[in-house]
Structures are given as C-alpha cells and as structure tokens.
C-alpha cells in the first residue's frame, strides 16, 4: 500500500508480479539479432536498446532500483532458458563495478539482475571477478577505444571457483561486447570452461 510496485519505464502502478505496464511492454522491441563476441561461446539479449527502455536502464544505473532489477532479471532468465544456455551453465557471474562506482551507487545493478535470474533458473551467483582499476565510461568511446579502455581492468580472485566451470556472464547493456570479451579472457586464463553471455539490452554499434 505504501510502496506499490511501479513500471520502471513510466512509473505507473502495476500488479505485484508484473514487470512493466501493458503499454510499455507493447513498445519494447525484442532483440532478434546475433552477435559474435571474442572469447564468448554464445550471446543472447532480451531487447534492443532504444528510447522505450532507456528510462528503466537509467533508473537502475542512477541508484534507484525500483522494479527494474526484477523486470530485467525475469525477462532475461526466460531468454537464457529459450537459448539453451541455462542447461549448460554451472555458475552466474555479474559484470563487476569498480570500487568507486560501487560506493557511489550503493549496489551493483548487474548483480541484482543476476540474483533474480539465479532464483528463477536455480543457478548460483558467484562474484569471482572484480574490477581492479577505474576506466572511462564505455559509451564515450569508439569500438577500438572500448577495447583498450578495459585492457587489464578485471581479474579473477578465486580461480578454484571458476576452474572447469561453464560460466554465464550477465550485464545490463551490451554494445560492442568489449566488457564481456575482456572478462571472458581472464576467466579462460583461470581455467574456466565455456563462457556464455547475456544482457538485458543490445545496443547498436555506432560507426
């Protein structure tokens, strides 16, 4: 009564188990493309990143979680299942934030999404990767800049946890796949098996 569930796009009150309101749901564009990401065995995403879903992404990134993590995690769990990834996955790893970003936001939005997916697919979440240095915002860079920006930005601090495991990496938005690729490299160097990646949104690569 005091804190009703709201659509993370338009803020309208929705039912307790709903993800978005019907109007916003109808405007979301399902991602039907395919992307090859270096070091990644398979990638999938729920939606195309556009103006209709941006408000929910910004709400989550701006430190106001609301219903976004539940909505995104629920949709992404179904997409992962439909793509045959859940049956092959041992552990889920959310893309980590830097210490500075974590302190500023108060939580890792990708970890919240991963926990929703974990609950629905019964796959454990393991935060075995950390970001060890600050980087520029990826959205300000071109494809080459994104790759060099993330070079040596991540490390696996618990190699035994990932060794011989098939891993599902989770992020909220994927553009070029540079973040996924860089993390996949350090995971495979630590003995991980197959690396699957899934994001709520797939953005168009600007040329």
DOBA-743758 format. One line per field, with one value per atom (N, C-alpha, C): residue number from 1; atom name; x, y, z. Coordinates in steps of 0.05 Angstrom, whole numbers. Example, Ala and Ser with C-alpha at 12.3 -4.5 7.8 and 13.67 -1.06 7.14 Angstrom:
BEGIN
pos <- c(1;1;1;2;2;2)
site <- c(N;CA;C;N;CA;C)
east <- c(264;246;264;257;273;258)
north <- c(-114;-90;-66;-45;-21;1)
up <- c(156;156;156;142;143;157)
END
This chain:
BEGIN
pos <- c(1;1;1;2;2;2;3;3;3;4;4;4;5;5;5;6;6;6;7;7;7;8;8;8;9;9;9;10;10;10;11;11;11;12;12;12;13;13;13;14;14;14;15;15;15;16;16;16;17;17;17;18;18;18;19;19;19;20;20;20;21;21;21;22;22;22;23;23;23;24;24;24;25;25;25;26;26;26;27;27;27;28;28;28;29;29;29;30;30;30;31;31;31;32;32;32;33;33;33;34;34;34;35;35;35;36;36;36;37;37;37;38;38;38;39;39;39;40;40;40;41;41;41;42;42;42;43;43;43;44;44;44;45;45;45;46;46;46;47;47;47;48;48;48;49;49;49;50;50;50;51;51;51;52;52;52;53;53;53;54;54;54;55;55;55;56;56;56;57;57;57;58;58;58;59;59;59;60;60;60;61;61;61;62;62;62;63;63;63;64;64;64;65;65;65;66;66;66;67;67;67;68;68;68;69;69;69;70;70;70;71;71;71;72;72;72;73;73;73;74;74;74;75;75;75;76;76;76;77;77;77;78;78;78;79;79;79;80;80;80;81;81;81;82;82;82;83;83;83;84;84;84;85;85;85;86;86;86;87;87;87;88;88;88;89;89;89;90;90;90;91;91;91;92;92;92;93;93;93;94;94;94;95;95;95;96;96;96;97;97;97;98;98;98;99;99;99;100;100;100;101;101;101;102;102;102;103;103;103;104;104;104;105;105;105;106;106;106;107;107;107;108;108;108;109;109;109;110;110;110;111;111;111;112;112;112;113;113;113;114;114;114;115;115;115;116;116;116;117;117;117;118;118;118;119;119;119;120;120;120;121;121;121;122;122;122;123;123;123;124;124;124;125;125;125;126;126;126;127;127;127;128;128;128;129;129;129;130;130;130;131;131;131;132;132;132;133;133;133;134;134;134;135;135;135;136;136;136;137;137;137;138;138;138;139;139;139;140;140;140;141;141;141;142;142;142;143;143;143;144;144;144;145;145;145;146;146;146;147;147;147;148;148;148;149;149;149;150;150;150;151;151;151;152;152;152;153;153;153;154;154;154;155;155;155;156;156;156;157;157;157;158;158;158;159;159;159;160;160;160;161;161;161;162;162;162;163;163;163;164;164;164;165;165;165;166;166;166;167;167;167;168;168;168;169;169;169;170;170;170;171;171;171;172;172;172;173;173;173;174;174;174;175;175;175;176;176;176;177;177;177;178;178;178;179;179;179;180;180;180;181;181;181;182;182;182;183;183;183;184;184;184;185;185;185;186;186;186;187;187;187;188;188;188;189;189;189;190;190;190;191;191;191;192;192;192;193;193;193;194;194;194;195;195;195;196;196;196;197;197;197;198;198;198;199;199;199;200;200;200;201;201;201;202;202;202;203;203;203;204;204;204;205;205;205;206;206;206;207;207;207)
site <- c(N;CA;C;N;CA;C;N;CA;C;N;CA;C;N;CA;C;N;CA;C;N;CA;C;N;CA;C;N;CA;C;N;CA;C;N;CA;C;N;CA;C;N;CA;C;N;CA;C;N;CA;C;N;CA;C;N;CA;C;N;CA;C;N;CA;C;N;CA;C;N;CA;C;N;CA;C;N;CA;C;N;CA;C;N;CA;C;N;CA;C;N;CA;C;N;CA;C;N;CA;C;N;CA;C;N;CA;C;N;CA;C;N;CA;C;N;CA;C;N;CA;C;N;CA;C;N;CA;C;N;CA;C;N;CA;C;N;CA;C;N;CA;C;N;CA;C;N;CA;C;N;CA;C;N;CA;C;N;CA;C;N;CA;C;N;CA;C;N;CA;C;N;CA;C;N;CA;C;N;CA;C;N;CA;C;N;CA;C;N;CA;C;N;CA;C;N;CA;C;N;CA;C;N;CA;C;N;CA;C;N;CA;C;N;CA;C;N;CA;C;N;CA;C;N;CA;C;N;CA;C;N;CA;C;N;CA;C;N;CA;C;N;CA;C;N;CA;C;N;CA;C;N;CA;C;N;CA;C;N;CA;C;N;CA;C;N;CA;C;N;CA;C;N;CA;C;N;CA;C;N;CA;C;N;CA;C;N;CA;C;N;CA;C;N;CA;C;N;CA;C;N;CA;C;N;CA;C;N;CA;C;N;CA;C;N;CA;C;N;CA;C;N;CA;C;N;CA;C;N;CA;C;N;CA;C;N;CA;C;N;CA;C;N;CA;C;N;CA;C;N;CA;C;N;CA;C;N;CA;C;N;CA;C;N;CA;C;N;CA;C;N;CA;C;N;CA;C;N;CA;C;N;CA;C;N;CA;C;N;CA;C;N;CA;C;N;CA;C;N;CA;C;N;CA;C;N;CA;C;N;CA;C;N;CA;C;N;CA;C;N;CA;C;N;CA;C;N;CA;C;N;CA;C;N;CA;C;N;CA;C;N;CA;C;N;CA;C;N;CA;C;N;CA;C;N;CA;C;N;CA;C;N;CA;C;N;CA;C;N;CA;C;N;CA;C;N;CA;C;N;CA;C;N;CA;C;N;CA;C;N;CA;C;N;CA;C;N;CA;C;N;CA;C;N;CA;C;N;CA;C;N;CA;C;N;CA;C;N;CA;C;N;CA;C;N;CA;C;N;CA;C;N;CA;C;N;CA;C;N;CA;C;N;CA;C;N;CA;C;N;CA;C;N;CA;C;N;CA;C;N;CA;C;N;CA;C;N;CA;C;N;CA;C;N;CA;C;N;CA;C;N;CA;C;N;CA;C;N;CA;C;N;CA;C;N;CA;C;N;CA;C;N;CA;C;N;CA;C;N;CA;C;N;CA;C;N;CA;C;N;CA;C;N;CA;C;N;CA;C;N;CA;C;N;CA;C;N;CA;C;N;CA;C;N;CA;C;N;CA;C;N;CA;C;N;CA;C;N;CA;C;N;CA;C;N;CA;C;N;CA;C;N;CA;C;N;CA;C;N;CA;C;N;CA;C;N;CA;C;N;CA;C;N;CA;C;N;CA;C;N;CA;C;N;CA;C;N;CA;C;N;CA;C;N;CA;C;N;CA;C;N;CA;C)
east <- c(17;0;17;38;55;77;86;107;97;78;67;88;84;101;96;117;113;128;117;131;157;180;205;210;191;194;177;151;133;125;132;126;97;80;53;52;32;28;20;33;27;23;14;9;36;35;58;77;66;82;88;79;83;112;121;148;146;130;124;94;85;56;51;26;19;28;24;31;61;77;106;116;104;111;108;86;80;100;113;132;161;166;193;199;222;230;248;238;253;278;301;325;325;327;327;353;373;398;416;441;461;488;504;529;551;574;598;616;623;640;665;688;713;715;721;724;699;676;650;637;627;616;587;572;545;535;520;509;480;465;437;429;407;396;366;353;324;314;324;312;333;324;341;341;365;367;358;336;325;311;298;285;263;251;229;238;263;272;293;304;324;316;291;285;289;282;286;315;332;361;373;365;376;368;343;333;351;358;375;404;415;442;445;423;424;420;420;418;390;370;342;332;334;329;301;281;253;248;232;225;243;263;279;293;306;322;304;280;262;252;244;234;255;279;301;309;312;321;301;275;255;254;256;256;282;304;330;332;321;321;306;284;268;284;297;313;336;350;372;362;340;328;321;308;300;323;347;370;387;377;391;416;419;443;441;418;414;422;415;421;451;467;496;512;499;513;516;541;546;543;554;552;547;535;529;548;561;579;569;561;553;578;576;598;602;627;631;634;629;635;662;673;697;689;708;703;690;700;689;660;654;626;607;618;602;594;613;608;589;591;574;545;541;514;502;519;509;503;503;498;508;511;518;492;482;456;456;479;481;480;490;488;459;443;415;400;406;394;402;427;437;424;418;405;376;363;336;337;356;360;366;384;392;367;350;326;307;306;287;299;325;337;352;354;367;397;410;439;452;473;485;499;498;514;540;561;588;603;609;623;653;663;691;709;698;713;710;732;730;743;734;746;768;792;815;825;814;821;798;799;779;783;761;762;744;748;729;702;681;655;656;647;648;632;610;592;605;627;640;661;665;688;678;696;690;698;695;700;728;748;776;781;770;774;762;739;726;744;757;774;799;813;837;830;807;799;796;788;783;807;828;851;862;864;875;858;833;815;802;803;789;809;802;818;800;807;793;808;794;807;801;786;780;781;805;808;796;796;786;755;742;713;705;722;715;728;747;762;743;744;728;698;690;661;652;628;615;602;608;601;583;563;545;550;560;565;540;533;509;516;503;506;479;476;451;449;471;471;497;495;518;518;541;543;562;588;607;614;609;617;644;657;684;687;667;668;666;647;644;670;681;705;729;733;756;753;729;724;727;717;720;749;766;794;806;801;813;801;776;764;776;780;792;821;835;863;863;841;839;827;824;815;785;770;741;736;712;704;690;666;651;642;643;634;609;587;562;557;545;540;511;499;472;469;455;450;420;410;382;378;396;393;418;414;436;434;454;454;467;459;471;498;517;545;546;555;557;582;580;603;615)
north <- c(-24;0;25;25;49;50;27;26;8;17;-1;-6;-29;-36;-17;-7;12;3;9;4;19;6;20;39;40;58;83;80;103;110;92;96;92;82;75;52;51;29;4;-19;-44;-65;-89;-110;-120;-133;-141;-159;-176;-195;-185;-161;-151;-141;-139;-129;-100;-96;-69;-67;-42;-39;-49;-55;-66;-47;-21;-2;-2;-1;-1;-27;-49;-76;-77;-66;-67;-51;-31;-14;-25;-45;-56;-73;-70;-84;-108;-132;-156;-157;-165;-168;-195;-194;-218;-222;-205;-206;-228;-228;-246;-231;-237;-223;-243;-239;-255;-239;-249;-235;-252;-239;-253;-267;-293;-308;-318;-312;-319;-341;-362;-384;-379;-363;-357;-332;-315;-290;-288;-277;-271;-246;-233;-209;-208;-193;-191;-170;-145;-123;-107;-93;-73;-48;-37;-13;11;23;47;65;85;105;93;71;59;44;35;21;36;58;74;83;93;102;81;56;34;29;30;26;48;73;96;96;87;85;67;45;25;36;48;58;83;98;122;117;91;85;83;82;80;53;32;6;2;8;4;-24;-27;-54;-63;-47;-53;-80;-85;-110;-135;-134;-156;-159;-137;-138;-148;-137;-145;-174;-181;-208;-229;-223;-242;-247;-225;-228;-242;-235;-246;-276;-284;-312;-329;-319;-333;-334;-312;-311;-331;-332;-351;-379;-385;-412;-419;-401;-406;-410;-399;-401;-426;-442;-467;-463;-439;-434;-443;-441;-447;-476;-494;-522;-529;-511;-516;-500;-483;-465;-476;-472;-481;-457;-434;-411;-385;-366;-340;-319;-303;-282;-255;-236;-210;-193;-176;-158;-139;-138;-122;-93;-77;-48;-43;-20;-12;-4;-3;4;32;51;78;78;64;64;49;29;14;31;47;65;87;97;118;109;85;75;60;48;33;4;-4;-32;-36;-61;-68;-77;-60;-66;-93;-100;-125;-149;-146;-167;-172;-150;-153;-168;-161;-176;-205;-210;-238;-254;-241;-255;-263;-246;-253;-277;-276;-299;-324;-322;-345;-358;-341;-352;-366;-356;-368;-393;-394;-416;-436;-429;-446;-451;-429;-429;-410;-418;-400;-376;-353;-330;-330;-324;-324;-299;-281;-256;-261;-278;-286;-268;-247;-228;-201;-185;-158;-139;-114;-93;-80;-80;-71;-43;-30;-3;13;39;56;58;60;64;86;96;116;103;119;108;97;73;60;74;86;99;123;134;157;149;123;114;98;97;81;52;35;6;1;13;9;20;43;55;39;26;9;-15;-27;-50;-42;-20;-12;-1;11;22;1;-24;-45;-65;-60;-78;-79;-104;-109;-95;-91;-78;-98;-123;-144;-166;-178;-202;-222;-247;-268;-272;-268;-271;-297;-314;-341;-361;-369;-386;-413;-424;-451;-451;-429;-428;-430;-419;-418;-441;-455;-475;-498;-503;-524;-519;-495;-488;-474;-480;-465;-441;-417;-393;-375;-363;-345;-317;-299;-271;-255;-237;-221;-191;-176;-146;-134;-108;-96;-88;-75;-66;-75;-87;-95;-79;-66;-52;-67;-65;-79;-107;-111;-136;-135;-112;-109;-118;-111;-118;-148;-160;-189;-203;-193;-205;-204;-181;-178;-196;-198;-216;-245;-252;-279;-288;-269;-275;-283;-267;-272;-298;-303;-327;-352;-352;-375;-379;-356;-358;-371;-370;-382;-410;-421;-449;-453;-432;-435;-450;-462;-477;-459;-465;-448;-422;-400;-374;-366;-364;-354;-325;-308;-281;-273;-258;-248;-220;-203;-176;-170;-152;-145;-131;-113;-98;-101;-100;-99;-73;-56;-30;-33;-15;-14;-2;-14;-4;20;43;67;66;72;71;98)
up <- c(0;0;0;17;19;-2;-12;-32;-55;-71;-92;-114;-127;-150;-173;-186;-208;-233;-256;-281;-281;-286;-286;-309;-328;-351;-346;-341;-339;-310;-291;-262;-255;-273;-266;-247;-229;-211;-226;-220;-234;-212;-220;-201;-190;-167;-152;-168;-186;-201;-229;-237;-264;-267;-292;-298;-308;-329;-339;-342;-345;-351;-379;-386;-413;-436;-432;-453;-458;-437;-441;-452;-443;-453;-483;-493;-522;-538;-526;-540;-540;-523;-522;-546;-558;-582;-576;-582;-576;-594;-582;-597;-611;-638;-654;-670;-663;-678;-667;-678;-668;-667;-647;-644;-637;-651;-645;-627;-604;-585;-580;-582;-579;-552;-552;-528;-515;-528;-517;-535;-522;-537;-547;-532;-541;-527;-541;-530;-536;-517;-522;-507;-516;-503;-506;-489;-489;-509;-506;-520;-536;-556;-569;-551;-548;-531;-547;-538;-551;-531;-540;-523;-505;-514;-499;-474;-474;-450;-434;-445;-432;-404;-399;-372;-351;-357;-337;-332;-353;-350;-334;-340;-325;-296;-290;-263;-247;-258;-244;-241;-262;-261;-242;-239;-223;-193;-185;-157;-146;-164;-155;-167;-151;-163;-172;-154;-162;-170;-192;-202;-225;-232;-256;-254;-231;-229;-232;-219;-222;-250;-263;-290;-309;-308;-325;-321;-295;-289;-298;-295;-303;-333;-348;-377;-386;-374;-383;-376;-354;-346;-368;-377;-398;-424;-431;-456;-454;-432;-428;-430;-418;-420;-449;-463;-490;-509;-502;-519;-512;-493;-486;-470;-457;-442;-413;-402;-373;-367;-386;-381;-381;-392;-395;-375;-358;-341;-312;-302;-274;-255;-262;-244;-261;-248;-260;-247;-264;-254;-265;-248;-258;-264;-285;-291;-267;-257;-232;-238;-217;-217;-204;-209;-195;-166;-148;-120;-119;-135;-135;-144;-165;-175;-156;-143;-124;-100;-90;-68;-75;-100;-109;-112;-124;-129;-106;-90;-67;-72;-97;-105;-133;-141;-169;-182;-200;-213;-228;-239;-253;-234;-210;-190;-182;-180;-173;-194;-219;-242;-241;-236;-235;-213;-190;-168;-175;-190;-199;-218;-236;-255;-240;-220;-203;-190;-179;-165;-184;-209;-228;-242;-246;-260;-242;-216;-197;-204;-211;-217;-198;-183;-163;-175;-161;-169;-154;-168;-156;-166;-148;-155;-154;-172;-172;-188;-201;-217;-205;-204;-194;-214;-213;-230;-213;-223;-207;-213;-233;-238;-251;-247;-258;-289;-303;-332;-340;-365;-376;-381;-383;-390;-418;-422;-448;-469;-461;-480;-494;-483;-494;-515;-519;-536;-560;-581;-604;-599;-618;-614;-605;-618;-611;-583;-577;-551;-529;-534;-514;-507;-527;-521;-505;-513;-499;-472;-468;-443;-421;-429;-410;-407;-421;-420;-392;-382;-355;-333;-338;-318;-299;-306;-290;-281;-259;-250;-236;-238;-224;-197;-175;-149;-135;-148;-137;-160;-168;-192;-188;-164;-158;-163;-158;-162;-191;-209;-238;-254;-242;-257;-266;-293;-305;-304;-298;-296;-322;-331;-352;-340;-350;-336;-353;-340;-353;-342;-359;-352;-357;-338;-340;-340;-358;-358;-365;-360;-366;-396;-406;-434;-447;-471;-487;-513;-519;-544;-563;-559;-576;-565;-540;-527;-515;-514;-504;-474;-458;-430;-427;-440;-439;-449;-470;-482;-463;-450;-432;-408;-397;-374;-382;-406;-416;-418;-426;-429;-402;-381;-355;-342;-349;-338;-351;-377;-390;-382;-377;-367;-339;-325;-298;-299;-323;-326;-330;-335;-339;-365;-366;-390;-410;-418;-437;-423;-439;-429;-445;-431;-443;-433;-449;-440;-447;-429;-434;-423;-438;-428;-432;-416;-419;-446;-453;-478;-495;-521;-541;-556;-553;-566;-594;-611;-638;-637;-651;-651;-670;-660;-676;-693;-718;-736;-739)
END
